[in-house]
Amino acid sequence: MAPEVAPKIAFEAVSRDFAAPDGSRFTALDRFSLAVADGEFVTVVGPSGCGKSTAMAIAAGLTPPSGGRVLVDGRAVRGPGPDRGVIFQQYALFPWLTVRRNVEFGLEIAGRPRAERRAVADHFIDLVGLTPFAEALPKTLSGGMKQRCAIARAYAVNPAILLMDEPFGALDALTRVGLQDQLLDTWSRERRTVMFITHDVEEAVYLASRVVVMAARPGRLHSVIAVDLPYPRTEEMRLSSHFAALRNRVWRAVYHPDRPEEAPTC
Ligand SMILES: Nc1ncnc2c1ncn2[C@@H]1O[C@H](COP(=O)(O)OP(=O)(O)OP(=O)(O)O)[C@@H](O)[C@H]1O
């Protein structure tokens, strides 16, 4: 029998309560359990308020759970750490720093020597296609370029895990599709473990090897849908009937969570 491989990230019955405006408590996340393998790319979809960001914030160590725990490499998360890079929808770049200095920032904090910082930053700036803009300030970049800069900055500190909360949510459809391919390309070369929240069902299927569907009231795991398409993903796959069937399956799980699953049509 093959030995059990420990998951990279394990959510173990993670719950989170918050105080409602009237002073009562409500459950934003109810006993959420999920194991993510090392090097895996999972996406998380679900209706607004189902606890996606809460689950991710707990894994990032930005907020504690009310119950259960998150393990990274078998150790309980007690706060943020350099093993987990977080990318939000708002690019959170330093406006007074150039693209290069933004990407170097985390390495500077880590006390890495100047020449190394420069080499690492240039590698990731190149990987996201921003080399011609290395000396540009964020205000001169488009939304897609800012997000690519944020991705390069997250990769530069070499986190084993990338936690991405709707990173492409504010972008137009065309830019989004380009960034999806770029992200997958970077992922296939660097092989980090990625957990990626999105509202876009098509994006969820295109990127992931498994789509985690959550349901609301209370926020909880609904189902996990395996995407049996090989990498690299291509436009041909995106336009295939198999892709459409997968997308429809995820769509039904998100928008009709109480309906029993229908038989696949193809
Ligand atoms: N700090 C907080 N204090 C009180 N309530 C909170 C807090 N953070 C989140 N919530 C509530 O917890 C629930 C889950 O929020 P969360 O942001 O995790 O959902 P989500 O699935 O990421 O939503 P969206 O898709 O709209 O971003 C929501 O009802 C939200 O209002």
The ligand as a MOL file (V3000), in Angstrom:
LIG
                    3D

  0  0  0     0  0            999 V3000
M  V30 BEGIN CTAB
M  V30 COUNTS 31 33 0 0 0
M  V30 BEGIN ATOM
M  V30 1 N -14.6570 40.7490 11.1320 0
M  V30 2 C -15.9380 40.4060 10.9880 0
M  V30 3 N -16.8750 40.7720 11.8860 0
M  V30 4 C -18.1680 40.4000 11.7510 0
M  V30 5 N -18.6310 39.6550 10.7260 0
M  V30 6 C -17.7420 39.2670 9.7970 0
M  V30 7 C -16.3470 39.6140 9.8580 0
M  V30 8 N -15.7120 39.0710 8.7880 0
M  V30 9 C -16.6600 38.4080 8.0810 0
M  V30 10 N -17.8560 38.5340 8.6760 0
M  V30 11 C -19.1080 37.9330 8.2140 0
M  V30 12 O -18.8900 36.5440 8.0450 0
M  V30 13 C -19.5940 36.0630 6.9050 0
M  V30 14 C -18.6090 35.4270 5.9480 0
M  V30 15 O -17.7850 36.4440 5.3940 0
M  V30 16 P -16.6600 36.1400 4.3140 0
M  V30 17 O -16.0420 37.4490 3.9410 0
M  V30 18 O -15.7650 35.0820 4.8040 0
M  V30 19 O -17.5220 35.5700 3.1060 0
M  V30 20 P -17.1220 35.3730 1.5740 0
M  V30 21 O -17.6730 34.0630 1.1820 0
M  V30 22 O -15.6650 35.5870 1.3860 0
M  V30 23 O -17.9500 36.5420 0.9050 0
M  V30 24 P -17.6830 37.3650 -0.4620 0
M  V30 25 O -17.7490 36.3580 -1.5510 0
M  V30 26 O -18.8150 38.3430 -0.5030 0
M  V30 27 O -16.3310 38.0120 -0.3300 0
M  V30 28 C -20.3240 37.2600 6.3120 0
M  V30 29 O -21.6550 37.2610 6.7960 0
M  V30 30 C -19.5630 38.4490 6.8470 0
M  V30 31 O -20.3990 39.5660 6.9750 0
M  V30 END ATOM
M  V30 BEGIN BOND
M  V30 1 1 1 2
M  V30 2 1 2 3
M  V30 3 2 2 7
M  V30 4 2 3 4
M  V30 5 1 4 5
M  V30 6 2 5 6
M  V30 7 1 6 7
M  V30 8 1 6 10
M  V30 9 1 7 8
M  V30 10 2 8 9
M  V30 11 1 9 10
M  V30 12 1 10 11
M  V30 13 1 11 12
M  V30 14 1 11 30
M  V30 15 1 12 13
M  V30 16 1 13 14
M  V30 17 1 13 28
M  V30 18 1 14 15
M  V30 19 1 15 16
M  V30 20 2 16 17
M  V30 21 1 16 18
M  V30 22 1 16 19
M  V30 23 1 19 20
M  V30 24 2 20 21
M  V30 25 1 20 22
M  V30 26 1 20 23
M  V30 27 1 23 24
M  V30 28 2 24 25
M  V30 29 1 24 26
M  V30 30 1 24 27
M  V30 31 1 28 29
M  V30 32 1 28 30
M  V30 33 1 30 31
M  V30 END BOND
M  V30 END CTAB
M  END
